[in-house]
Amino acid sequence: HEGDLVVDGDLRTSDAEAIWLVVRGDLVVRGLYEDTCNDAPDFVFVEGDLRAEDVITAGSLVVGGDLVVADTLFANYNDGGTHVRGDLVARLFAPTDHAFRVDGAIRAEHALEAQQGFSRKHKVVTTPWEELPLADFFTLDEVVARMRKGLPILR
């Protein structure tokens, strides 16, 4: 896609049956952004910034600018990985079993300790799952289902 791409609502690569998505500008998703890792990881490259209400990434995601998430960024599945060349901003940053590299700053109100790890150059204070101000009682395994329903993760 040449130039900025604005999606009013959710953007799921599986719904679009996209394996590759290249945005030569900013990607703004006014809902949930979700890439998948079904038979092979989806590959999404955003030349500029990626902004979304919530993000679920399991595929391969490269953001040339900043990744700004209004609420929850949930990264899961170890066949994919994420590289943010700018800053990462999110209310909850949860990179579970997903390689994550951020060249800029990480600014998150809460961050879970990564199983696979994000770059250790960042001095990110992590919060155990049990101590997060969750919106309701649910397990880490239920996060994706809640996000897909538009339910909050944090109060």
N, C-alpha and C positions, 0 to 999 in steps of 0.2 A: 504494500500500500504506500503510495507516494504522499508525503505530507502527514499532517496530524490525523489521527483516527479517534473519533469520539463515539462511544457506544452508550446509548441511553438504556441502561439495564445491565444484565449479566452478559459476560463473554466467556463461553466455554469452548475451548478448541474442539472438544469431542462433538458438540452440537453442530459446529461448522464443518465437521469432518476434515479439519485442517491438521496436517502433520507439520507443515512449515508455515510460519507467519512472520513476515518482515515488514516492520512499520518504519518508514523513513521519515520520522518525525516523532511527536509525542503520541502516546496511547492513553486515552482517558476513558475509564470504565466507570459509569455511574451505577455501580452494583458490584457483583462478584466477578472477579477475573479468576478463571481456572484453566490451567493447562494440565494435561494428563500424561500418563505413562502406561498406555495400554499394551499393544504388541511391541511398540518401540517408543522411546520418549518423543513427545512433541518438541519441536524446536521453535522458540519464539525469540526474535531479535527486535528490540525497540531501540532505534537510534537515539531518541531523546529520552524524555521522562516517561515513566509509567505511573499513573495515578489511578487508584481504585478505592472503593469502600472497603472491600476485603479481598485477600488474595490467597488462593490455594495453588501451589506449584508442586508438581511431581515430575514434570518433564525437564527440558533444558531451557532455561530462561536467561537471556543476556539483555541488560538494560544499560544503554550508553550513558544515560544521565542518572537522575535520582529515581528511586522507587519510593513512592509516598502512598502509604496505606492508612486510611482514616481509622480503621479498627484493627483487625487481626490479619497477620501474615502467617500462614501455616504452610510450611515446606516439608514435604514428606515423600519418600521413596528414593532409594539409593541408586537407582539407575539414572536419575536426572541430576541436575545441579544448577545453581544459580550464580551468576556473576553480575554484580551491580557496580558500575564504574564510578558512580557518584555516591550520594548519601542514601541511607536507608532510614525511613521514618515510619514508625508504626506504633500503635498503642500496645499491641502484643506481638512480639516477634518470636515465633515458635518454629525453629528449624529442626524438626525431628527426623533423623535418619536421612538427611539430604545435605549434600555438600553445598556450602554457601560461602561466597567470597564477596566482600564489600570493600572497594578501594577507598571510599570516603568515610564519613562518620556514620555510626549507628546510633540513632536516637529513638529509643523505645522506652515507653513507660514501664513495661514488663518484658522480660526475655526469659525463655526457657533454656536451660543448658542443652546444647546440641549433642545428639548422640554421635553424629559424624563430624560435627564441628564447623564453626565459622572461623574465619581468620583470627588467630590469637593476638594480632596486633591491636585489636580493639579491647578496651577495658570495659566490657559489658557486664553489668551486675545482673546476675541471673536469679530468678525466683523459682523455687520448687513448685510443681503443679499444685500440691496440696495447700500452698500459701497464696495462690492467685485469688483476687477478688472475683470469683466466678459469678455469672449471672444466675446460675442454678446449679444443682448437683448433677454432674455428669463426668464421664471419664475422658481421658485424652483420646481414646478410640472413637468417641462420639463427636469430636470437634467438627470433622468434615461434614457429617450429616446435618449438624446444627447450622453450619455456615451455609450449606446449600438451601436450607429452609429459610434463611434470612434471620435466624435467631442469634441473639448476642452471645458472645463468649464471656466478656467481662461485664460487671455491673457498671 
